[in-house]
């Protein structure tokens, strides 16, 4: 149901009352959105916030709560954390108290947290004004490696012992340790420079002395073998391979042997009279020279292999490929003959398909002008708005509609005649007068004069309807000036107003 809109004051004459009425209900977001549409002219507007369960009054620039806290009260309002501290979930109001449920740093535009915005779980945050808040630390447990808290400082003796896990070390208690490190630092640096890095040893032994003994043992054991090996293997520098050590050179030569064995093939498989590669090649060359003429003749007779358009690239393969296509398409050829009909049944002068088609095409070309004239006279088939898509069907469809509506047309003519008669009678028997104005503008708080010029019997003998641009009825102040004019007054500006007046 549409709501009637009032653009003027409503006076209940000091005795009326609003029964079962309620103020406009909005949530936090709705209150914020509404505030963006209000100004100084809306002072006193009252709403009810369903999120806060509080009444608010617009003071011209912001909504203010109807209720207020007594100065000095502390009210617990819930939890605060780095995620919600800057949102509407936390109100920056003096006396509002929150407890941190997540550790981190609080942030809120325009608010200063002191002594620090960093909080731990359990810390209390108390707003002392809309711009300041005090953070009360609550973490009074003993400190650990993962938790802030209270600690005891370690003495020098406890620091030197290095076993205490409950006390904190200070610079003073580290004095002895730092002194010892400084005294020995030079000696340690010199030793490390001379011996190198222990972690780089490749021996089984993991300390210097044992590693040296291990290597010495290997040298003593292999001294004789090394001398004999050097004599037997020859001089490394004389190698002609790319590789510069024995194993690499052997592998390189083995690879060349393996490659060449594959390329040569097996001598025993030769089918020539000759039994070695050179003689076999010469024997085959002789046969090629003898048969060159025959090969040339064959190539001339069979054509060029490279010109084949088949997938196969040799004669036998190409012939088999084409034979397969012929076998595959035999059924299609038979079907084609069936579909094209019997040549002997042609009624054209031509006796083959191509000739018959050309003959019929000639007749079509001759009659093109007649077809074009017909299309021009009948109009474009595609422009038909009927369900039928051809001329005969469209004509029959329209004829059916005419036949169906003939009775309605006759009745309509009769009704129009009767209505005209009644209107004439009504005009003769009554003095009712009407006025209509469209697209008027009513300025806020200013009376607008409407000159209807109906010459009413009395200035108040009229009924009026005022509607906005959407044709919804609106209520404004209406005052009769005289028998030919009235004034309309609205508290807000209205445009596109429609006014209908019936008087006598």
Secondary structure, DSSP 8 states (H G I E B T S, - for coil): ----EE-S----TTT----S---EEE-HHHHHHHHTT--GGGTT-EEEETTTTEEEEE-SSSEEESS---TT--EEEEEE-TTTTTSTTS---TTEEEEESS-EE---TT-EEES-SEE-TT-EEEESSSSEEEEE----SB--SSS--B-EE--HHHHHHT--SSEE--TGGGHHHHHHHHHHHHHHHHHHHHH--GGG--SS--SHHHHHHHHHHHHHHHHHHHHHHHHHH--GGG--SS--SHHHHHHHHHHHHHHHHHHH--GGG--SS--SHHHHHHHHHHHHHHHHHHHHHHHHHH--GGG--SS--SHHHHHHHHHHHHHHHHHHHHHHHHHH--GGG--SS--SHHHHHHHHHHHHHHHHHHHHHHHHHH--GGG--SS--SHHHHHHHHHHHHHHHHHHHHHHHHHHHHHHHHHHHHHHH---EEEEEEEEEE-BT--EEEE-----SSTT-EEEEEE-TTS-BEE-EEEEEETTEEEEEBSS-EEEEEEEEEE-
